Amino acid sequence: MIASGVKRAALVSGAAEGTTELNAFDGALLAAGIGDLNLVRVTSIMPPHVELVETPPQLPKGAFVLVVYSARTSSVPGENLAAAVAVGRAPDGFGVVMEAQGKDRTQAECEARKKVEEAFRMRGLELSEVRVAAAEHRVRRCGGVVAACLFF
């Protein structure tokens, strides 16, 4: 077993415009407060000992941070984008983080919740808590949205 050193997690989200889709994605990360971090993507398991907090602390620029995220970008003016992540937890604290995208915030949030419910059914676990973070944006030129669960 490898200990991760992770003690807390937080849900964040953001949306932005940019001159390119990559810049829009970067802007969405900045809007979520995680644009100056090196994000190391991990699969969707929430360890039972990790405390889910409302906001992450100010982390050092360039820090390598574990994350589960959902993102969408588009360069189609007028298109609506949404991304969501949902964290579901069992009574003992074990959980899963699920990502979803959609045309609006409600659709993305609903899809992320459904994925959490299915993951718990598959594991035969009782779902005691669900938290969701989502972002929505209507594209003007190039837009991006991101929702993330940050582990620190």
ZAROFI-17568 format. One record per residue (C-alpha): x, y, z; residue number from 1. Coordinates in Angstrom, 3 decimals, padded with zeros to 6 digits. Each point is the difference from the previous one (the first is absolute). Layout:
N
         x         y         z    k
         X         Y         Z  NUM
...
//
This chain:
152
         x         y         z    k
   000.000   000.000   000.000    1
   001.283   003.461  -000.907    2
  -000.962   002.856   002.308    3
  -000.923   003.124  -001.917    4
   000.407   002.609   002.729    5
  -003.323   001.487  -001.153    6
  -002.094   001.221   002.928    7
  -002.617   002.248  -001.626    8
  -001.898   000.548  -003.230    9
  -002.064   002.868  -001.400   10
  -002.368   000.496  -002.910   11
   000.596   002.974  -002.295   12
  -001.344   001.214  -003.341   13
   000.521   002.775  -002.506   14
  -000.847   001.293  -003.459   15
   001.713   002.383  -002.395   16
   000.451   001.320  -003.509   17
   003.308  -000.037  -001.860   18
   001.425   000.697  -003.431   19
   000.452  -003.770  -000.485   20
  -001.637  -003.007   001.606   21
   003.217  -000.731   001.909   22
   000.057   003.554   001.353   23
  -003.683  -000.324   000.937   24
   000.807  -003.204   001.913   25
   002.914   001.783   001.713   26
  -002.334   002.878   000.897   27
  -002.550  -002.423   001.437   28
   002.751  -001.539   002.167   29
   000.981   003.497   001.172   30
  -003.652   000.826   000.751   31
  -000.189  -003.198   002.077   32
   003.105   001.087   001.930   33
   002.200  -002.825  -001.292   34
   001.561   001.500  -003.125   35
   003.495   000.370   001.455   36
   000.255  -003.616   001.183   37
   001.310  -003.104  -001.758   38
  -003.015  -002.275  -000.020   39
   000.724  -003.717   000.208   40
  -003.115  -001.847  -001.097   41
  -001.018  -003.028   002.060   42
  -002.865  -002.452  -000.128   43
  -003.146   000.638   001.932   44
   000.458  -001.435   003.493   45
  -000.400   002.069   003.191   46
   001.962  -001.555   002.890   47
  -002.067  -000.304   003.207   48
   002.419   002.085   002.101   49
  -000.100   003.038  -002.337   50
  -001.995   002.964   001.320   51
  -002.102   001.785  -002.622   52
   000.370   003.749   000.651   53
  -001.804   002.984  -001.546   54
   003.060   001.718  -001.495   55
   003.571  -001.059  -000.612   56
   002.825   001.890   001.688   57
   002.282   002.268  -002.013   58
   002.398  -002.552  -001.456   59
   003.476   000.969  -001.276   60
   000.164   000.919  -003.702   61
   001.229  -002.959  -002.004   62
  -000.925  -002.559   002.678   63
  -000.859  -003.469  -001.283   64
  -003.534  -000.725   001.184   65
  -002.153  -003.102  -000.456   66
  -003.320   000.714  -001.712   67
  -003.071  -001.561  -001.575   68
  -001.493   002.427  -002.494   69
  -002.595   000.467  -002.707   70
   000.477   002.604  -002.717   71
  -001.487   001.163  -003.271   72
   001.095   002.571  -002.534   73
  -001.562   001.296  -003.203   74
   000.562   002.594  -002.684   75
  -003.633  -000.021  -001.180   76
  -001.552   003.382   000.868   77
  -003.270  -000.375   001.902   78
   000.689  -003.571   001.123   79
  -000.667  -000.640   003.671   80
   002.579  -002.048   001.914   81
  -000.190  -001.624   003.420   82
   002.259  -002.226   002.085   83
  -000.578  -001.580   003.402   84
   001.632  -002.263   002.555   85
  -001.887  -001.781   002.753   86
   001.427  -001.610   003.122   87
  -001.980  -002.756   001.642   88
   000.941  -001.406   003.389   89
  -000.948  -003.044   002.032   90
  -000.554   000.240   003.779   91
   003.656  -001.029   000.597   92
   001.238   002.853  -002.224   93
   001.046  -002.103  -003.001   94
  -001.216   001.505  -003.228   95
   000.165   000.551  -003.711   96
   000.326   003.107  -002.146   97
  -001.824   000.016  -003.321   98
   000.290   002.420  -002.909   99
  -002.619   001.120  -002.526  100
  -000.509   002.532  -002.763  101
  -003.155   001.412  -001.489  102
  -001.741   002.888  -001.685  103
  -000.953   001.639   003.287  104
   000.899  -000.158   003.662  105
  -003.124  -001.933   001.001  106
   000.632  -002.718  -002.587  107
   003.680  -000.373   000.965  108
  -000.780  -000.089   003.738  109
  -002.761  -002.586  -000.506  110
   002.271  -002.202  -002.129  111
   002.834   000.173   002.563  112
  -002.416  -000.951   002.826  113
  -001.327  -002.951  -002.027  114
   003.560  -001.236  -000.549  115
   000.705   000.179   003.740  116
  -003.186  -001.940   000.754  117
   000.936  -002.685  -002.548  118
   003.559  -000.276   001.388  119
  -001.432  -000.593   003.484  120
  -002.481  -002.584  -001.319  121
   002.861  -001.807  -001.764  122
   001.968  -000.125   003.261  123
  -002.996  -000.967   002.154  124
   000.536   003.072   002.191  125
  -002.406   002.316   001.792  126
   000.133   003.569  -001.308  127
  -000.232   002.455   002.902  128
   001.149   003.292  -001.549  129
   000.357   001.588  -003.443  130
   001.637   003.349  -000.758  131
   000.211   001.554  -003.457  132
   001.960   002.822  -001.636  133
  -000.873   001.235  -003.486  134
   000.647   002.805  -002.447  135
  -001.995   001.239  -002.997  136
   000.941   002.415  -002.781  137
  -001.459   001.310  -003.261  138
   002.740   000.263  -002.620  139
   000.658   003.390  -001.569  140
   003.179  -000.908  -001.929  141
   001.825  -002.825   001.788  142
  -001.343  -001.162   003.343  143
   000.970  -002.486   002.645  144
  -001.367  -001.484   003.207  145
   001.580  -002.167   002.662  146
  -001.169  -001.670   003.208  147
   002.530  -001.775   002.183  148
   000.603  -001.897   003.202  149
   003.414   001.031   001.283  150
   001.916  -002.222   002.457  151
   002.598   001.607   002.276  152
//
